């Protein structure tokens, strides 16, 4: 007697259970050919995770630096340029004063500051960025961190520095200058020194800010005092040393006030 076919199947068609995929999840993960659609790697949600990962890596790498100064300036400055020599002397001076030097990790002014710091026995840090046309990191780095995203990188420049030196540069340097002064002006960070090195380069910009921008009441004249201009490496270093001493005294006074307040409350 021939068994009747199962409902939905023609007579004579054998029915087999579907094949089971016997690959374990570990095997799927480790095999060289993507097992699944990888388009999720280009989604905003995945990018958000990468951004968080960059912040975590940066915080983890830089949190123990101690006092530091970030130096900005052009990647196009030649090694025989006077600005290169000045940035190199500045890096050495900051290292001698006990500061770590942080730069964007590239050539030009960045290389000079890192080089001077390292040659003087200081700790030299580069926060590099992935760019299609950017040169490799300079060879004078004790710590080199590479970022995908400009805004993550700029956060590291600001978060772990107690001051900024801005050498002549282009759009990137100007972006870093105005972001720094905006954060100080709005109280997002403490009033750390912002030193513009090279008066011949920066005076025209400062004149325009005072005449046009402050004249139109878009900033207050005192805001211009947030920017210090110098042509002297020793003066620049002294600005940061004095700022560090002032900050230490302020912290000591705050701690004393807290102790006094606690004592007064216990006495009540």
TIKOLVO-544776 format. One record per residue (C-alpha): residue number from 1; x, y, z. Coordinates in steps of 0.5 Angstrom, whole numbers, padded with zeros to 4 digits. Last residue first. Example, Ala and Ser with C-alpha at 12.3 -4.5 7.8 and 13.67 -1.06 7.14 Angstrom:
residues 2
+------+-------+-------+-------+
| resi |     X |     Y |     Z |
+------+-------+-------+-------+
|    2 |  0027 | -0002 |  0014 |
|    1 |  0025 | -0009 |  0016 |
+------+-------+-------+-------+
//
This chain:
residues 268
+------+-------+-------+-------+
| resi |     X |     Y |     Z |
+------+-------+-------+-------+
|  268 |  0055 |  0149 |  0130 |
|  267 |  0063 |  0147 |  0131 |
|  266 |  0062 |  0141 |  0126 |
|  265 |  0060 |  0146 |  0121 |
|  264 |  0065 |  0151 |  0122 |
|  263 |  0071 |  0146 |  0121 |
|  262 |  0068 |  0143 |  0115 |
|  261 |  0068 |  0150 |  0112 |
|  260 |  0075 |  0151 |  0114 |
|  259 |  0077 |  0145 |  0111 |
|  258 |  0073 |  0147 |  0105 |
|  257 |  0076 |  0154 |  0105 |
|  256 |  0083 |  0151 |  0105 |
|  255 |  0082 |  0146 |  0099 |
|  254 |  0080 |  0152 |  0095 |
|  253 |  0086 |  0156 |  0097 |
|  252 |  0091 |  0150 |  0095 |
|  251 |  0087 |  0150 |  0089 |
|  250 |  0088 |  0157 |  0087 |
|  249 |  0095 |  0157 |  0089 |
|  248 |  0096 |  0151 |  0085 |
|  247 |  0093 |  0155 |  0079 |
|  246 |  0097 |  0161 |  0080 |
|  245 |  0104 |  0156 |  0080 |
|  244 |  0101 |  0153 |  0074 |
|  243 |  0100 |  0160 |  0070 |
|  242 |  0107 |  0163 |  0072 |
|  241 |  0110 |  0157 |  0069 |
|  240 |  0106 |  0157 |  0063 |
|  239 |  0107 |  0165 |  0062 |
|  238 |  0115 |  0163 |  0063 |
|  237 |  0115 |  0159 |  0058 |
|  236 |  0112 |  0164 |  0053 |
|  235 |  0117 |  0169 |  0055 |
|  234 |  0123 |  0164 |  0054 |
|  233 |  0121 |  0163 |  0047 |
|  232 |  0120 |  0170 |  0046 |
|  231 |  0116 |  0173 |  0040 |
|  230 |  0110 |  0174 |  0044 |
|  229 |  0103 |  0175 |  0043 |
|  228 |  0098 |  0173 |  0049 |
|  227 |  0090 |  0172 |  0047 |
|  226 |  0085 |  0172 |  0053 |
|  225 |  0086 |  0180 |  0053 |
|  224 |  0082 |  0180 |  0047 |
|  223 |  0076 |  0178 |  0051 |
|  222 |  0077 |  0185 |  0054 |
|  221 |  0074 |  0189 |  0048 |
|  220 |  0068 |  0185 |  0048 |
|  219 |  0066 |  0181 |  0042 |
|  218 |  0060 |  0182 |  0037 |
|  217 |  0060 |  0189 |  0039 |
|  216 |  0061 |  0191 |  0032 |
|  215 |  0067 |  0195 |  0034 |
|  214 |  0069 |  0188 |  0038 |
|  213 |  0069 |  0184 |  0031 |
|  212 |  0071 |  0190 |  0026 |
|  211 |  0077 |  0194 |  0030 |
|  210 |  0079 |  0189 |  0036 |
|  209 |  0079 |  0183 |  0032 |
|  208 |  0082 |  0186 |  0025 |
|  207 |  0088 |  0189 |  0030 |
|  206 |  0088 |  0182 |  0033 |
|  205 |  0089 |  0179 |  0026 |
|  204 |  0094 |  0184 |  0023 |
|  203 |  0098 |  0183 |  0029 |
|  202 |  0098 |  0175 |  0028 |
|  201 |  0104 |  0174 |  0023 |
|  200 |  0108 |  0180 |  0025 |
|  199 |  0107 |  0178 |  0033 |
|  198 |  0110 |  0171 |  0032 |
|  197 |  0108 |  0166 |  0037 |
|  196 |  0100 |  0167 |  0040 |
|  195 |  0100 |  0165 |  0047 |
|  194 |  0093 |  0162 |  0050 |
|  193 |  0094 |  0162 |  0057 |
|  192 |  0089 |  0157 |  0061 |
|  191 |  0083 |  0161 |  0064 |
|  190 |  0079 |  0154 |  0066 |
|  189 |  0075 |  0151 |  0061 |
|  188 |  0068 |  0151 |  0058 |
|  187 |  0068 |  0158 |  0061 |
|  186 |  0065 |  0161 |  0055 |
|  185 |  0071 |  0166 |  0053 |
|  184 |  0076 |  0160 |  0055 |
|  183 |  0072 |  0155 |  0050 |
|  182 |  0072 |  0160 |  0045 |
|  181 |  0079 |  0162 |  0045 |
|  180 |  0081 |  0154 |  0044 |
|  179 |  0076 |  0153 |  0038 |
|  178 |  0079 |  0160 |  0035 |
|  177 |  0086 |  0157 |  0036 |
|  176 |  0084 |  0150 |  0033 |
|  175 |  0081 |  0153 |  0027 |
|  174 |  0086 |  0158 |  0026 |
|  173 |  0091 |  0152 |  0026 |
|  172 |  0087 |  0148 |  0021 |
|  171 |  0086 |  0153 |  0017 |
|  170 |  0093 |  0155 |  0016 |
|  169 |  0099 |  0156 |  0021 |
|  168 |  0103 |  0161 |  0024 |
|  167 |  0105 |  0158 |  0032 |
|  166 |  0099 |  0158 |  0037 |
|  165 |  0101 |  0156 |  0044 |
|  164 |  0096 |  0153 |  0048 |
|  163 |  0095 |  0152 |  0056 |
|  162 |  0094 |  0147 |  0061 |
|  161 |  0093 |  0141 |  0057 |
|  160 |  0089 |  0135 |  0057 |
|  159 |  0082 |  0136 |  0056 |
|  158 |  0084 |  0141 |  0050 |
|  157 |  0088 |  0137 |  0045 |
|  156 |  0084 |  0131 |  0047 |
|  155 |  0078 |  0134 |  0045 |
|  154 |  0081 |  0137 |  0039 |
|  153 |  0082 |  0129 |  0037 |
|  152 |  0075 |  0127 |  0038 |
|  151 |  0073 |  0133 |  0034 |
|  150 |  0077 |  0131 |  0028 |
|  149 |  0075 |  0124 |  0027 |
|  148 |  0079 |  0118 |  0025 |
|  147 |  0084 |  0119 |  0031 |
|  146 |  0092 |  0116 |  0031 |
|  145 |  0095 |  0116 |  0038 |
|  144 |  0103 |  0117 |  0038 |
|  143 |  0107 |  0117 |  0045 |
|  142 |  0114 |  0118 |  0046 |
|  141 |  0114 |  0122 |  0039 |
|  140 |  0120 |  0125 |  0035 |
|  139 |  0119 |  0121 |  0029 |
|  138 |  0114 |  0125 |  0026 |
|  137 |  0107 |  0122 |  0024 |
|  136 |  0106 |  0120 |  0017 |
|  135 |  0104 |  0126 |  0012 |
|  134 |  0097 |  0128 |  0011 |
|  133 |  0094 |  0127 |  0004 |
|  132 |  0088 |  0122 |  0005 |
|  131 |  0088 |  0124 |  0012 |
|  130 |  0088 |  0120 |  0019 |
|  129 |  0089 |  0124 |  0024 |
|  128 |  0095 |  0124 |  0029 |
|  127 |  0095 |  0126 |  0037 |
|  126 |  0103 |  0127 |  0038 |
|  125 |  0106 |  0126 |  0045 |
|  124 |  0113 |  0128 |  0047 |
|  123 |  0115 |  0127 |  0054 |
|  122 |  0121 |  0131 |  0056 |
|  121 |  0128 |  0129 |  0056 |
|  120 |  0131 |  0136 |  0052 |
|  119 |  0131 |  0132 |  0046 |
|  118 |  0124 |  0130 |  0047 |
|  117 |  0121 |  0137 |  0048 |
|  116 |  0125 |  0140 |  0042 |
|  115 |  0123 |  0134 |  0037 |
|  114 |  0116 |  0135 |  0039 |
|  113 |  0116 |  0142 |  0038 |
|  112 |  0119 |  0142 |  0032 |
|  111 |  0115 |  0136 |  0029 |
|  110 |  0109 |  0140 |  0030 |
|  109 |  0112 |  0146 |  0027 |
|  108 |  0113 |  0142 |  0021 |
|  107 |  0111 |  0135 |  0021 |
|  106 |  0105 |  0131 |  0024 |
|  105 |  0104 |  0129 |  0031 |
|  104 |  0098 |  0134 |  0032 |
|  103 |  0102 |  0137 |  0038 |
|  102 |  0102 |  0135 |  0046 |
|  101 |  0108 |  0137 |  0050 |
|  100 |  0109 |  0135 |  0057 |
|   99 |  0111 |  0140 |  0062 |
|   98 |  0116 |  0140 |  0067 |
|   97 |  0120 |  0147 |  0066 |
|   96 |  0125 |  0143 |  0062 |
|   95 |  0120 |  0140 |  0058 |
|   94 |  0117 |  0147 |  0056 |
|   93 |  0124 |  0150 |  0054 |
|   92 |  0126 |  0144 |  0050 |
|   91 |  0119 |  0145 |  0046 |
|   90 |  0120 |  0152 |  0046 |
|   89 |  0127 |  0151 |  0043 |
|   88 |  0124 |  0147 |  0037 |
|   87 |  0118 |  0151 |  0036 |
|   86 |  0123 |  0157 |  0035 |
|   85 |  0128 |  0153 |  0030 |
|   84 |  0121 |  0151 |  0026 |
|   83 |  0119 |  0158 |  0026 |
|   82 |  0126 |  0161 |  0023 |
|   81 |  0125 |  0156 |  0017 |
|   80 |  0130 |  0151 |  0016 |
|   79 |  0126 |  0145 |  0018 |
|   78 |  0121 |  0147 |  0013 |
|   77 |  0114 |  0150 |  0016 |
|   76 |  0108 |  0146 |  0012 |
|   75 |  0105 |  0142 |  0018 |
|   74 |  0103 |  0149 |  0020 |
|   73 |  0102 |  0150 |  0028 |
|   72 |  0099 |  0148 |  0034 |
|   71 |  0103 |  0147 |  0041 |
|   70 |  0099 |  0144 |  0047 |
|   69 |  0102 |  0145 |  0054 |
|   68 |  0102 |  0139 |  0059 |
|   67 |  0102 |  0138 |  0066 |
|   66 |  0101 |  0131 |  0068 |
|   65 |  0100 |  0126 |  0063 |
|   64 |  0096 |  0120 |  0067 |
|   63 |  0090 |  0121 |  0063 |
|   62 |  0093 |  0121 |  0056 |
|   61 |  0092 |  0114 |  0054 |
|   60 |  0086 |  0112 |  0057 |
|   59 |  0082 |  0118 |  0055 |
|   58 |  0085 |  0117 |  0048 |
|   57 |  0082 |  0110 |  0048 |
|   56 |  0076 |  0112 |  0051 |
|   55 |  0074 |  0117 |  0046 |
|   54 |  0076 |  0113 |  0040 |
|   53 |  0072 |  0108 |  0042 |
|   52 |  0066 |  0113 |  0043 |
|   51 |  0067 |  0115 |  0036 |
|   50 |  0067 |  0108 |  0034 |
|   49 |  0061 |  0106 |  0037 |
|   48 |  0058 |  0112 |  0034 |
|   47 |  0060 |  0110 |  0027 |
|   46 |  0056 |  0104 |  0028 |
|   45 |  0050 |  0107 |  0030 |
|   44 |  0051 |  0112 |  0024 |
|   43 |  0051 |  0106 |  0019 |
|   42 |  0058 |  0104 |  0015 |
|   41 |  0059 |  0098 |  0019 |
|   40 |  0052 |  0096 |  0018 |
|   39 |  0054 |  0094 |  0011 |
|   38 |  0057 |  0088 |  0013 |
|   37 |  0052 |  0083 |  0011 |
|   36 |  0054 |  0076 |  0014 |
|   35 |  0059 |  0071 |  0014 |
|   34 |  0065 |  0076 |  0012 |
|   33 |  0070 |  0071 |  0009 |
|   32 |  0076 |  0070 |  0014 |
|   31 |  0073 |  0066 |  0018 |
|   30 |  0073 |  0068 |  0026 |
|   29 |  0066 |  0071 |  0027 |
|   28 |  0063 |  0065 |  0024 |
|   27 |  0067 |  0060 |  0027 |
|   26 |  0066 |  0063 |  0034 |
|   25 |  0058 |  0063 |  0032 |
|   24 |  0059 |  0056 |  0031 |
|   23 |  0058 |  0053 |  0024 |
|   22 |  0053 |  0047 |  0023 |
|   21 |  0048 |  0050 |  0019 |
|   20 |  0042 |  0045 |  0019 |
|   19 |  0040 |  0043 |  0013 |
|   18 |  0032 |  0043 |  0012 |
|   17 |  0028 |  0036 |  0014 |
|   16 |  0027 |  0032 |  0008 |
|   15 |  0021 |  0031 |  0004 |
|   14 |  0021 |  0026 | -0002 |
|   13 |  0017 |  0028 | -0008 |
|   12 |  0013 |  0022 | -0011 |
|   11 |  0006 |  0025 | -0010 |
|   10 |  0006 |  0032 | -0010 |
|    9 |  0007 |  0036 | -0003 |
|    8 |  0002 |  0041 |  0000 |
|    7 | -0001 |  0035 |  0004 |
|    6 |  0003 |  0030 |  0005 |
|    5 |  0003 |  0024 |  0000 |
|    4 | -0001 |  0018 |  0001 |
|    3 |  0002 |  0012 |  0003 |
|    2 |  0003 |  0007 | -0002 |
|    1 |  0000 |  0000 |  0000 |
+------+-------+-------+-------+
//
